[in-house]
Amino acid sequence: ICIFASIMSNEGYEKVPDVENGTAPVAESSYDDLDDDQAAVLKKLDNAMTMSHFDFSMPAVDPAELVSQGNSFLQSMFLPTLTAVATVLAGLALNYQAQYSLWAETAVRYFPYANALIIFYSSVTPLSNRFKDAMKPVFDKSAKVQEDVCDRVGMITVQVDTSIDAIQADVKEVLKPIKPIIDNASSKAGPLKQMDPTLDIPDASEIDEEFDELQGKVGAKVKDAQKALDLEQCIPGRLKSLDHFYWQVIFPILILALVLQLALAWCTTSGTMPTAKTTTTRYLRGDPYTYYDYESYPAAPALRHLKKEPVDATPPPPVEDTKDESPVEEVQEEAVQLLDEAKEGVTAGVDAAEKDVQQAVDWTKEEANQGMGAIQDQVMAIQAEYHTKQLGYELEDDQYASQKKGITIIVVLSYLMSLLQMAVVFLFTSPRVKAFGMDRGMSKVTDRTNRTLREYGVTTTVEDIMGTRMGRIRKKLLKLFHSVGKIQHLLNKIPDIPGLGSGQIDRVEGMLGKAGSKKQRSFL
């Protein structure tokens, strides 16, 4: 009686969600009170009932399936590395030539931007090839999503039917030694009821009927769901073809790489390259010294005075007197006059000559002083310009060294930028990252599939079969297993009942047979 009461109650079981009535008994502990075969069958039923909370899911993507067959990281960096070496050598050559050529100076000024374009162009092909090679397995797997999901949905029927068949076979095997006892008890139900009015003889055929009702209930619904599945809309457009992926993913990344290279060139140019202010007064090496035009200096007028002809100090001839006199007197007067004039002329000439000589000496001294001052000024100007040129050459040497260092830094930074971009691309196209991304994408496919399965009743049917129906079978088996011992014990006691011999038992059974099935059921 205690065993029977424990069977009918839920003691010893924990409450878990159930599809139909909200609770289903699941054993907390092992079935120690049953034999090994019976316990094994019930454990299989418990495991099958875990499928009652049905949720379709795709297996995680194996990173080994997404390994690309393209170039390695070092192979992809070969061309950018070679380009960087050639670019830095060309930049240093231009910087050296800029000391002698204006066009080279202009080329050096815009070298960072040219370097950015060259380094970027050298990395375009490796970046594109890496993307294409790395994403090819992803495209192949995405193209098979519809087929793979439909195949796995079809496996639902196989899994459910296989589980049912396996459990049914095990149950039949366990019930083989029990069925004779149940059949015997059914034939002797009257005396057993007299011995124990609360006795309920289980019907083993009900368990077979439960299993028979489960066959084929899932297959038709699964086929309808397979036909209705449309997973194309769950696949992102960029993963549908290489052309879509190039324009939606690769091309924007390449544009970003170019912008980063140009931004790096702009940032480094402001700190290392020459500006227009530092190059407008350059002294190009190799040019001959400028011919110094003395006429352009302030002392030139004084120098020009040194070239004037000397002043003519000869006195002008005397004016002739035309008065009418006698020849003798005229001759005498003319002689006296000439003598006086000669004396005066000699005296005046001597005075004028002395004066002119003195003036010439003074003028010569003054002009000589002015000429010497102009020459000194011109020499100082020449020396100043020479020192200015020397200072310019020294500044150019410093500028050349600075530009040489700047060119090297710019090329190295551009190369490191290209290296970083390539490393990021290889990181985000590694098998593990691709598998993680595909798993995230497959979650949408899983959600879509689960909605379709619920719409077409697959989920409800599986939960009903593996939850409610298996729960009923488990409950009936538990009752059967726990009742068979009591029934066997009562069957063994039937010959020992006082006043109830074998003849009386047969007579009672005959009466029950004549009464008909209705009375028999009522009696039982």
BELRA-V544668 format. One record per residue. RES is the residue in one small letter. OMEGA is omega in degrees with one decimal (none if undefined). NEAR is the number of other C-alpha atoms within 10 Angstrom. Layout:
# BELRA-V544668
res,omega,near
RES,OMEGA,NEAR
RES,OMEGA,NEAR
This chain:
# BELRA-V544668
res,omega,near
i,178.3,11
c,178.6,6
i,-179.5,12
f,178.6,15
a,178.4,10
s,178.3,13
i,-175.6,19
m,179.6,11
s,179.2,10
n,-179.7,14
e,-178.8,11
g,-179.3,12
y,176.3,13
e,179.6,12
k,177.2,13
v,-179.7,10
p,176.8,13
d,-174.7,18
v,-170.0,16
e,-173.5,13
n,174.2,8
g,178.6,10
t,176.4,13
a,-179.2,21
p,175.9,19
v,-174.0,21
a,176.3,16
e,-176.2,10
s,178.9,8
s,-178.4,11
y,-175.5,14
d,-176.6,8
d,179.9,10
l,176.3,14
d,-172.0,10
d,-177.7,10
d,179.2,14
q,178.7,19
a,-179.7,17
a,179.2,17
v,-179.8,21
l,176.9,24
k,176.2,17
k,175.9,15
l,177.5,23
d,178.7,19
n,179.4,13
a,-178.7,19
m,174.7,24
t,176.6,13
m,-178.6,15
s,175.4,24
h,-170.1,17
f,176.6,18
d,-178.8,15
f,177.6,18
s,176.2,16
m,178.5,16
p,178.2,9
a,-179.0,12
v,178.8,18
d,179.5,15
p,-180.0,15
a,179.3,10
e,-175.1,12
l,178.6,23
v,-179.1,20
s,-176.8,20
q,-175.9,11
g,-178.9,15
n,175.9,14
s,-179.5,11
f,-179.6,15
l,177.8,10
q,179.5,10
s,-179.0,20
m,-177.7,21
f,-178.2,14
l,175.8,16
p,178.8,23
t,178.1,19
l,178.8,12
t,179.7,21
a,178.3,24
v,179.6,14
a,-178.4,12
t,-179.6,22
v,176.4,19
l,178.1,15
a,178.8,15
g,177.9,24
l,177.2,19
a,177.3,14
l,-179.8,21
n,176.6,25
y,-179.3,18
q,-178.9,17
a,176.4,20
q,-174.8,20
y,-172.9,16
s,178.8,15
l,-179.7,14
w,177.2,12
a,176.7,18
e,177.2,19
t,179.3,16
a,178.2,16
v,-178.5,24
r,-178.2,20
y,-178.7,14
f,-178.2,24
p,-178.8,27
y,175.9,18
a,177.9,15
n,179.4,25
a,180.0,27
l,-178.2,17
i,179.3,17
i,178.8,25
f,-178.1,25
y,179.9,16
s,-178.9,19
s,-178.3,24
v,-176.8,19
t,177.5,14
p,179.3,21
l,-179.7,20
s,-179.6,17
n,178.8,14
r,178.9,22
f,-176.2,22
k,-179.4,19
d,-176.5,16
a,-175.9,24
m,-179.6,22
k,176.6,18
p,178.7,18
v,177.5,21
f,-179.3,18
d,-178.9,14
k,178.5,16
s,-179.9,21
a,-178.0,16
k,-177.1,10
v,-178.9,18
q,-178.5,17
e,-178.7,13
d,-178.9,14
v,178.6,20
c,178.1,19
d,-179.4,12
r,174.6,16
v,177.1,23
g,178.9,17
m,177.8,14
i,178.9,18
t,-178.6,21
v,-177.8,14
q,-178.9,11
v,-178.9,22
d,178.9,18
t,178.6,12
s,-179.9,17
i,-178.7,21
d,-178.6,16
a,-179.7,13
i,179.5,19
q,178.7,19
a,178.8,13
d,179.2,17
v,178.1,21
k,-179.6,15
e,-179.7,14
v,-176.7,16
l,-178.7,19
k,178.9,10
p,-176.7,10
i,-175.4,17
k,177.3,16
p,179.3,11
i,179.8,17
i,179.5,22
d,178.4,15
n,178.9,13
a,178.6,20
s,179.6,16
s,-179.7,12
k,-176.3,17
a,-177.3,23
g,178.6,19
p,179.9,19
l,178.4,22
k,176.0,16
q,179.8,11
m,-178.8,15
d,-177.6,13
p,-179.5,11
t,-176.4,12
l,176.9,18
d,-178.1,16
i,-179.3,19
p,178.9,20
d,-177.9,14
a,-179.3,17
s,177.9,9
e,179.1,12
i,176.9,18
d,178.5,14
e,177.7,11
e,179.4,16
f,-179.1,17
d,179.7,13
e,-178.1,11
l,-174.7,20
q,172.3,14
g,-178.7,12
k,-175.4,16
v,-170.1,22
g,-177.0,17
a,-179.6,12
k,178.6,17
v,178.7,23
k,177.5,16
d,179.3,15
a,178.1,23
q,179.9,21
k,-176.3,9
a,-177.9,14
l,175.3,17
d,-172.7,15
l,-179.1,17
e,-178.2,14
q,177.8,10
c,-178.8,16
i,178.7,17
p,-177.9,12
g,-177.9,12
r,-179.6,15
l,-177.8,20
k,179.0,16
s,179.2,14
l,179.4,16
d,177.2,12
h,-178.6,14
f,-178.8,19
y,-174.2,17
w,-177.7,12
q,-177.0,14
v,-173.1,14
i,-176.1,19
f,176.6,14
p,179.1,12
i,177.5,17
l,177.1,18
i,177.7,12
l,178.1,13
a,178.3,19
l,-180.0,19
v,178.9,15
l,178.1,18
q,-179.9,25
l,177.5,20
a,176.7,14
l,178.1,18
a,-179.4,23
w,-179.4,14
c,-178.1,13
t,-178.8,17
t,-176.3,20
s,-177.4,10
g,-172.5,10
t,-174.8,19
m,178.9,20
p,176.1,20
t,-177.5,12
a,-177.9,9
k,-176.9,7
t,-175.7,11
t,-177.8,15
t,-178.3,8
t,-178.5,9
r,172.9,15
y,-176.1,18
l,178.0,16
r,179.3,13
g,178.0,9
d,176.7,8
p,177.9,7
y,-178.1,8
t,175.6,7
y,-175.5,6
y,178.5,11
d,-176.5,8
y,179.5,14
e,-177.0,11
s,-178.5,10
y,-177.9,14
p,-176.9,12
a,-176.4,19
a,178.8,16
p,179.0,15
a,178.5,18
l,179.3,20
r,178.0,11
h,178.9,13
l,-175.4,13
k,-178.3,8
k,177.5,8
e,178.4,7
p,-176.7,7
v,179.0,8
d,-176.4,7
a,-179.6,12
t,-178.9,9
p,179.8,11
p,179.3,6
p,-178.7,6
p,179.9,8
v,-178.4,6
e,178.0,6
d,-173.2,7
t,179.5,6
k,-178.0,7
d,177.1,7
e,179.5,10
s,-176.7,9
p,-175.9,10
v,-178.9,9
e,179.6,10
e,-178.8,14
v,-179.6,13
q,-179.4,12
e,179.4,13
e,-179.7,15
a,179.2,12
v,-179.0,12
q,179.5,13
l,179.2,14
l,179.0,12
d,-179.6,12
e,179.1,15
a,178.1,13
k,-179.3,12
e,-179.2,12
g,-180.0,16
v,179.8,12
t,-179.9,12
a,-179.8,14
g,179.2,17
v,179.6,12
d,-179.6,12
a,-179.8,16
a,177.9,15
e,-179.3,12
k,-179.8,13
d,179.1,16
v,179.1,13
q,178.0,12
q,179.6,12
a,178.7,14
v,179.4,12
d,-179.3,12
w,-179.9,12
t,177.8,13
k,-178.1,12
e,-179.8,12
e,178.7,16
a,177.9,16
n,178.4,13
q,179.7,18
g,178.8,20
m,177.1,15
g,179.5,15
a,179.0,20
i,178.4,18
q,177.8,13
d,-179.4,15
q,178.2,19
v,178.7,12
m,178.2,12
a,178.4,14
i,178.7,13
q,179.5,12
a,179.7,12
e,178.2,13
y,178.7,13
h,177.2,12
t,177.5,13
k,179.2,16
q,177.4,13
l,177.3,13
g,178.0,16
y,178.3,17
e,176.8,12
l,178.2,15
e,177.3,19
d,177.5,13
d,179.9,12
q,178.9,19
y,178.9,18
a,179.0,14
s,179.0,15
q,178.6,21
k,177.3,21
k,-179.5,14
g,179.0,21
i,179.2,28
t,-179.9,19
i,-178.4,15
i,-179.2,25
v,180.0,25
v,179.3,16
l,177.5,18
s,178.6,26
y,178.0,24
l,175.8,14
m,177.3,19
s,178.4,27
l,179.2,18
l,178.5,12
q,179.9,19
m,179.8,21
a,179.0,14
v,179.5,12
v,179.4,18
f,179.0,19
l,-175.8,13
f,174.5,14
t,176.2,22
s,-177.4,17
p,-178.0,23
r,179.2,17
v,177.8,15
k,178.3,22
a,177.3,21
f,178.6,15
g,179.3,15
m,176.9,18
d,176.6,18
r,178.2,12
g,-179.5,15
m,176.5,21
s,176.0,14
k,177.5,15
v,179.7,23
t,179.0,19
d,179.1,15
r,180.0,17
t,179.1,25
n,176.9,20
r,179.3,16
t,179.5,19
l,176.9,24
r,-179.6,14
e,-177.3,13
y,171.5,19
g,-179.9,17
v,-178.2,26
t,-179.4,23
t,-178.9,19
t,179.4,20
v,179.7,23
e,177.7,23
d,-178.2,21
i,-172.9,26
m,179.0,25
g,-174.6,26
t,-175.4,21
r,177.7,20
m,176.2,23
g,177.9,22
r,178.6,15
i,-179.9,20
r,-180.0,22
k,179.3,18
k,178.3,18
l,177.6,20
l,178.6,17
k,-179.5,19
l,-177.8,21
f,-178.0,21
h,-179.1,17
s,-172.1,21
v,178.8,18
g,178.8,14
k,-179.9,15
i,179.5,23
q,179.1,15
h,179.1,11
l,178.2,18
l,179.7,18
n,-177.5,10
k,-174.5,12
i,-180.0,17
p,-175.7,13
d,-178.0,10
i,-178.4,11
p,177.3,7
g,-178.4,8
l,177.7,14
g,-178.3,13
s,179.1,13
g,178.0,9
q,178.8,11
i,180.0,16
d,-179.0,13
r,178.4,12
v,179.8,16
e,177.4,18
g,178.1,11
m,178.4,12
l,179.0,18
g,179.4,12
k,-177.1,11
a,179.8,11
g,-175.0,10
s,-177.3,11
k,178.5,10
k,179.4,12
q,179.7,16
r,179.3,10
s,179.1,7
f,-179.8,11
l,none,17
